[in-house]
Amino acid sequence: MRTRRPVFLASLMLILGGGCSYGAQDSSQVIGRDLQSDMNEPSPSASSESGIGRIYLQRTDNESTQRLVVVQRDVLNEPPQIIKALFDGPTTSEQDESLRSAIPQGTKLISARYVATDIVKIDVSEDIFQATGDDLVSAVAQIVLTLSEIQGVERILLVVQGETQEWPRGDGSLTSEPLTSFDYPGRAASSQPAFPTIIDPLL
C-alpha cells in the first residue's frame, strides 16, 4: 500500500498542473484579418434564430433637451442587422410619438465586422456628414449606444468608406479611437429609478 501512495500523488500533481494551463482571458483578443468575420451575412448558427434587437432613437424631452431612447426591432441581434434597422429610422407610429433619428437619410452601411472580441468596426457612407454640430454628436451616439446593446460589444470603431475619421464625444472633444457608451454620458434617457432621499440622522 505504501508504494502506491507516491504514484497516486504524482498522478494527482500532473492532473492539477495540466489544469493550470487553461485560464480565463481578461483582455480583448485581436482577430486577424483572415479570420475576421464579415458580419454583413448572418452566421449559420444565428440564421436559424429570431431575436429582438434594440436601437436608439431621439426624442425631445419636456425641457427641450434631446434624449436617446431605446426601441425594439424584430431583427437578429448582430451588428449589420441592428445598424440597418437603425439606419431605417423611426416607424410611422414612432414618428407620431415625436421620435426621430439624427442619422441622415441615405446613410448606408458598407460593412460591419469584429476586429477584436469586444470591438466592432463599422464602415458607413459619407452621407453621415450631412449631420453637423450636435446632430452629428447624436448620430454617432445612436450608433455607439445601439451597438453597445449587443452582448460582448464594448467598443466601436467607426470609419467612413474605409477612412479613419475623428468623431465628437459628448463633451465636444474629438477622437479617432474606438468609441464606447461612456463617451456619451447623459445622452440616453435613464430607465433607472430616482435615488431615494437620504436623511442625515445627525441633522
C-alpha positions in Angstrom: 0.0 0.0 0.0 2.9 2.4 0.8 4.3 2.0 -2.7 1.1 3.1 -4.4 0.7 6.4 -2.5 3.6 8.2 -4.2 2.4 7.1 -7.6 -1.1 8.4 -6.7 0.2 11.7 -5.5 2.4 12.1 -8.6 -0.6 11.4 -10.9 -2.7 14.0 -9.0 0.0 16.6 -9.4 0.2 16.0 -13.1 -3.6 16.4 -13.4 -3.7 19.6 -11.3 -0.6 21.0 -13.1 -2.2 20.4 -16.5 -5.4 22.2 -15.5 -3.4 25.3 -14.6 -2.5 25.9 -18.2 -6.1 26.9 -19.0 -7.2 30.3 -17.7 -9.7 32.9 -18.5 -8.7 35.7 -20.9 -9.4 39.1 -19.2 -8.4 41.3 -22.2 -9.8 41.6 -25.7 -8.1 39.4 -28.3 -7.3 40.9 -31.7 -8.7 38.9 -34.6 -6.5 38.5 -37.7 -7.8 39.9 -40.9 -8.0 36.5 -42.5 -10.2 35.4 -39.6 -12.4 38.5 -39.2 -16.0 37.6 -39.8 -17.7 39.7 -42.4 -20.9 40.4 -40.5 -22.9 41.5 -43.5 -24.2 37.9 -43.6 -25.7 36.2 -40.6 -23.7 33.3 -39.2 -25.1 29.8 -39.8 -25.9 29.4 -36.1 -27.7 32.7 -35.9 -29.6 32.4 -39.2 -32.0 29.9 -37.7 -32.7 32.1 -34.7 -35.0 35.0 -34.3 -34.2 37.9 -32.0 -35.2 41.2 -30.6 -32.8 44.0 -31.4 -32.6 47.3 -29.6 -31.9 50.6 -31.3 -31.6 54.2 -30.0 -33.8 57.0 -31.5 -34.0 60.6 -30.4 -36.8 62.5 -28.6 -37.1 66.0 -27.2 -38.0 66.0 -23.6 -40.1 68.5 -21.6 -37.0 70.7 -21.1 -36.3 70.8 -24.9 -33.3 68.5 -24.4 -32.6 65.8 -27.0 -32.5 62.4 -25.3 -31.9 59.0 -26.9 -34.4 56.3 -26.0 -34.4 52.6 -26.7 -37.0 51.0 -29.1 -37.1 47.4 -30.1 -36.8 45.8 -33.6 -37.6 42.2 -34.6 -34.1 41.6 -36.1 -31.2 39.4 -35.3 -29.1 40.8 -32.6 -26.0 41.2 -34.7 -24.2 44.3 -35.9 -25.3 44.5 -39.6 -28.9 43.8 -38.9 -29.0 46.2 -35.9 -27.3 49.0 -37.8 -29.5 48.5 -40.9 -32.6 48.8 -38.6 -31.2 51.9 -37.1 -30.5 53.5 -40.4 -34.1 52.8 -41.5 -35.1 55.3 -38.8 -38.4 55.5 -36.8 -41.6 53.9 -38.0 -44.7 56.0 -38.7 -46.1 55.3 -35.3 -42.8 56.3 -33.7 -42.7 59.5 -35.6 -46.2 60.2 -34.3 -44.7 59.8 -30.8 -42.1 62.5 -31.7 -39.2 60.0 -32.2 -36.6 60.9 -34.8 -33.1 59.9 -35.9 -30.2 62.3 -36.1 -28.6 59.9 -38.7 -29.1 61.5 -42.1 -31.4 59.6 -44.5 -29.4 57.8 -47.2 -26.5 56.9 -44.8 -25.5 53.4 -45.9 -23.8 50.5 -44.1 -20.8 49.4 -46.1 -19.6 46.7 -43.8 -19.6 45.5 -40.2 -17.2 43.0 -38.7 -15.5 42.1 -35.4 -11.8 43.2 -35.3 -11.4 42.0 -31.7 -13.5 40.0 -29.3 -15.1 43.2 -28.0 -14.6 45.7 -30.9 -16.9 46.0 -33.9 -15.7 48.0 -36.9 -18.5 49.8 -38.8 -17.9 51.3 -42.2 -20.5 53.8 -43.4 -21.1 56.1 -46.3 -20.1 59.7 -46.3 -23.8 60.7 -46.1 -23.4 60.7 -42.3 -21.6 64.0 -42.6 -24.8 65.7 -43.7 -25.3 65.9 -39.9 -23.3 68.6 -38.2 -22.9 70.1 -34.8 -25.0 68.5 -32.0 -26.9 66.4 -34.6 -23.6 64.7 -35.5 -22.9 64.0 -31.9 -26.3 62.5 -31.5 -25.9 60.4 -34.7 -22.6 58.9 -33.6 -24.1 58.3 -30.1 -27.0 56.5 -31.7 -24.6 54.1 -33.5 -22.4 53.6 -30.5 -25.2 53.1 -27.9 -27.1 50.8 -30.3 -24.1 48.5 -30.9 -23.3 48.5 -27.2 -26.6 46.8 -26.6 -25.1 43.7 -28.2 -23.7 41.4 -25.6 -19.9 41.4 -25.6 -19.5 44.6 -27.7 -17.7 47.3 -25.7 -16.0 49.5 -28.3 -17.0 50.6 -31.8 -14.5 51.7 -34.5 -16.5 53.9 -36.9 -14.9 54.7 -40.3 -16.3 56.3 -43.4 -15.7 54.5 -46.7 -12.7 52.8 -45.3 -11.1 56.0 -43.9 -10.4 56.7 -40.3 -12.2 59.8 -39.0 -12.3 62.0 -35.9 -15.6 61.8 -34.1 -17.1 64.1 -31.5 -17.6 62.8 -28.0 -20.4 64.0 -25.7 -18.0 66.6 -24.1 -17.1 68.1 -27.5 -13.6 66.6 -27.8 -12.6 64.7 -30.9 -11.1 61.2 -31.2 -10.2 58.7 -33.9 -10.0 55.9 -31.3 -12.8 53.3 -30.8 -15.8 54.8 -29.0 -17.7 53.5 -26.0 -21.1 54.3 -24.4 -19.2 56.1 -21.7 -18.2 58.8 -24.3 -21.8 60.0 -24.3 -22.9 60.3 -20.7 -26.4 61.8 -20.2 -27.4 61.3 -23.9 -29.7 58.4 -23.2 -32.8 58.7 -21.1 -32.2 56.8 -17.9 -34.5 53.9 -17.1 -33.2 53.8 -13.5 -35.5 55.0 -10.7 -34.6 58.1 -8.9 -32.3 57.8 -5.9 -34.2 57.8 -2.6 -33.7 60.8 -0.4 -31.2 60.1 2.4 -31.8 61.9 5.6 -28.8 62.6 7.7 -29.6 61.4 11.3 -27.1 64.0 12.7 -29.1 67.0 11.4 
